[in-house]
Amino acid sequence: MGTPEFAVPSLRALARAYSVVGVVTQPDRPAGRGRQLVAPPVKTAAQDLGIPIIQPDRLREPAAMEQLKAWAPDLIVVAAFGQLLRPAVLDLPRFGCVNVHASLLPRHRGAAPISAAILAGDSETGVTIMRMDVGLDTGPMLLARSLPISDSDTTASLTASLATLGADLLLETLPGYLAGTVPPRPQDDALATYAPQLKKEDGRLDFSETAEELARRVRAFSPWPGAYCLWQGQPLKVLEARPISGRGVPRTVSGGLDGPALTCADGQLLLIKIQPAGKRPMSALDFARGTRDFVGSQVS
C-alpha cells in the first residue's frame, strides 16, 4: 500500500524478493493546468511490474475489503499510502502490517515527517520500519537507520535519499521479522513529535522569523507547497535562498553583490532563485537587475 514516488523503491524491492500479490494505491487525481487525471507513481510502477492494482477512495469500501481478503496476504507493507488502516485491515495478514516511515520515530509522526525534520533544524533524519497499530505512527519499531541532513537538502532531495534507504532497510528487516528474530520495540511516547499534513498557506513566509528559520522553510517546502511572499500584491515564489548577516527595515528588499535580500527578525534572507507571478523561475540577481523598483521595495 503506497502512493507517491517515495513508495516506489520499496515496491520494486519487494517485487524482487517476495511474491507481491496486489497493490493498493490512491485513485488517479487531476493535476496540472489542464486538470487531466494522473496516476500515482506507485500505480505506474505496479503496472510495469504486472502486479494487480486497486484504487479505492476508502479502504472501508466493501469491494476493497473483499479484494484484500481474496489476495490473502501474509504481510501488508505500507509506505506513504495516505489512509489510516482500520483494525479489520491491520488484523488481516498473519504477520500484520509494517510501515516504512520517513523519520526516526517517535520523532515526527504524521504525514509530513521529511519537511518537519528540515523545519525543526534537525541534524539527521532517517527511516523507521515499524509494525502498525490503530494509532498514527504509534506502533512498535523494528529497525531504523539514520541519514544526515545537509544545509542544502530540500524535501525533494531528502525524499529521494530516504526512499532508497527505506527500500534497503525494508529488505534488511523482513527476514528477521518474519522469522521472529527482530522483535518489535515500543516507542517512547514522551519523545514523540507530530508532523501534520502540509497546506498551501503554510508556504507563506513570516518575516517575524529569523533568516535561518525562513531559509529552512524554503528548503522544507520545496517542491510543495512552495515558499512565497507577496510583492506588489502578487505571489513571489522563493525557490532557493540562504541566511546571511545584515540589518534593515523588516520585509524590505536590499541590494548587494550576491543578489537581493529580505530583512527578517534576525539577519537577512538572500534570494538566489525566485519565480515572480506569471514568469518562469529565474535568478533573483537577474530579476533585481532588470526590475528597478525591486530593491528598496517591501514584501509581505
BADO-907385 format. One record per residue (C-alpha): x, z, y. Coordinates in steps of 0.2 Angstrom, whole numbers, plus 5000, padded with zeros to 4 digits. Example, Ala and Ser with C-alpha at 12.3 -4.5 7.8 and 13.67 -1.06 7.14 Angstrom:
REM residues 2
506250394978 506850364995 
//
This chain:
REM residues 300
500050005000 500849945016 500549835031 501949795044 503749725042 504449905039 503549905022 504149735016 505849785009 505049924999 503849804991 505149674987 506249814980 504849874969 504449704963 506249684957 506249844947 504549884942 502849794937 501849794953 500049764948 499249754965 499549764984 498349844996 498549805015 497549795031 496449655035 497049505045 496949535063 496849425079 498449405088 499249305102 498449215117 497349115105 496749265096 497049175079 496949285063 498649335057 499149405040 500049565040 501849545034 501549635018 500149515013 501349365016 502749455005 501449484991 500849304991 502749254990 502949364975 501249314967 500549494967 498649514968 498049574986 496549664993 496249705011 494849825013 494349895030 494250065022 494950125005 493250215003 492350045001 491650034983 492449864979 494149934984 494050084973 493449984959 494949874960 496150014961 495350084945 495449914937 497349904941 497550074933 499250114942 500450244935 501050264953 500550214971 501950184984 501350195002 502450135016 501650125034 499950075027 498950135042 497550235032 497450405026 497150425007 495750525001 495850634985 495050504975 496450394978 497850524978 497250584961 497050414953 498850374947 499550494934 501150514945 500150524961 500650434977 502350434986 502650385004 504150305012 504150395029 505250345043 505850515048 506750675042 505250775038 504550895043 505150825060 504050685067 502550675055 501250545060 501050365065 502550335076 504050435070 505350305075 504850295093 504650485093 506450515087 507150405102 505950485114 506550655109 508350615111 508750645093 510550605087 509950555070 508350505060 508150445043 506850415028 506050545018 505250495001 503850624998 502350654987 500750634996 499350764998 497750765009 498750815025 499550695037 501350685030 501250865024 501650835006 503250894997 504850804999 505850714985 507350644993 507950605011 509350505019 509850515037 510450375050 511250405067 510350345082 511450255095 511250245113 510750055111 509550075097 507750025101 506250055090 506449875084 508249895078 507950065070 506450005061 507449865053 508849985048 507650115041 506649985032 508149935022 508650125020 506950165014 506850025001 508550084994 508050264994 506450224985 507350144971 508550294970 507150414970 505950344957 506850354941 507150544943 505450574950 504650484935 505750574923 505450744931 507250774936 506850754955 505650904959 504650894975 505151024988 503951095000 504151065019 504451205031 502851185042 503651295055 504851155059 503551015060 503350905075 501950765077 502150585082 500450515087 500050335087 500550245102 499350175115 499650045128 499650165143 501050265135 502250125141 501850165160 503450235167 503350405176 504650425189 504550615189 505550605173 507450585173 508350425172 508950475154 507150505149 506550345156 507950245148 507450325131 505650275135 506150095137 507050095121 505650185111 504350065117 505249915113 504449805107 502749895108 501849945119 503249905131 503850005146 503249945163 502950005181 501949915195 502749815208 501649735222 500149785211 500649695196 501449755180 503349735179 503949755161 505649845159 506449765144 508149845145 508849975156 510150115156 510350285166 511650295180 512050425193 511350395210 510150465223 508750395234 506950395238 505950415221 505250245215 506250145227 507249995221 509050005227 510349865225 512149865218 513449755210 512749795192 510949755197 509449835205 509050015200 507550135202 507750305208 507050445197 506850635197 508650645192 509850495194 509350305193 508750185180 509750025181 508749875177 509549755165 508149645159 506449635166 504849525165 503849505181 502049465179 501749285174 503549255171 504749245157 505949385153 507449375164 509049465171 508549595183 510049545193 509549365194 507749425199 508449535213 509549395220 508049265220 506749395227 507249455244 505949585245 506349665229 507749785234 507049915246 505349905239 504450035229 503650035212 502350145205 
//
